[in-house]
Amino acid sequence: MKMIEWESLDRDEQIKLREEFGYYLDSLPPTCSLDMKIARFNEWLSDRGISFEKEMG
């Protein structure tokens, strides 16, 4: 499957995905770790065919 780059999505698409991800996060244990939050977002987007390149650490 060809991945779509996060940066290529328009602002409205990014906002919609962030909102959907927020609902998904409600089902997970909370974390204060920024690395964990980014990893979760990366995995969630990847399952939807979207690549999100943000360095952790």
N, C-alpha and C positions, 0 to 999 in steps of 0.2 A: 504494500500500500504506500502510495506517495504521501509524504507528510506535508502539511501546509504550515508555513512559518507564521508564528504568532504576530510578528511585525507586519505581515502582509494583510492581516485582518483589519477592517476599518474599526473605528472607535466604538461604534454601536455593537458590532459583533464581539469585541473584546469585553465590553460591559456586560452583555448578555451571558457570556461564558463565565465571567467572574461571579455574577449573581447565581448561576447554576452551581458553580463550585462551592459557593457559600452554603447552599442547602446540603450539598454533599458533606461538607466539613461538619455540619451539625450531627452527622451520624458517626463521627470519629472521636476518639478521645482527644481532649484539648492538648495543645502543646504551645510552649513559649519559644521553642526553637525555630529560628528563621530558616535554618537549613532544612528542617523537617517540613516546614510549610512549603518551601520551594520544591522539595522532592515530591510532596503530595500533589502539588499543582502540576508539576512536570508529568507525573504518572497519569493523573486524571486527564490531562490534555492529550497525552500520547494515545490513550485508549480511544480518543475521538479523532485521531489522525492529525493532531496539531503538535508541532515541535515548539518548545519554549526553551530558549537557550539563555539561562541565567546562571552565572557561576555562583557556587555556594562557598561559604567560608569567608 
